[in-house]
């Protein structure tokens, strides 16, 4: 008698593995979602800057400069917060090792 289970497994729909060139539905959905939110964000930035762009050149430069400084400060704050969190985690690990 022939072993037909191997042949049936080959013929079962959905048992084929996708090639590296093919994207899974999940990867495609992720990519489309990222593009959608990126576009939505860009539209929001455009709308927010519309009123600023109507200002004369000098006040507009001041507002853009303040925005850059705020963004830089926020990024620095987040970086320092992450560094402090890492230090706390390392100290806690050392305390746990000493307790053992």
Residue pairs with C-beta under 8 A, 6 or more apart in sequence:
9 15
18 24
23 31
52 60
52 63
52 64
53 60
55 63
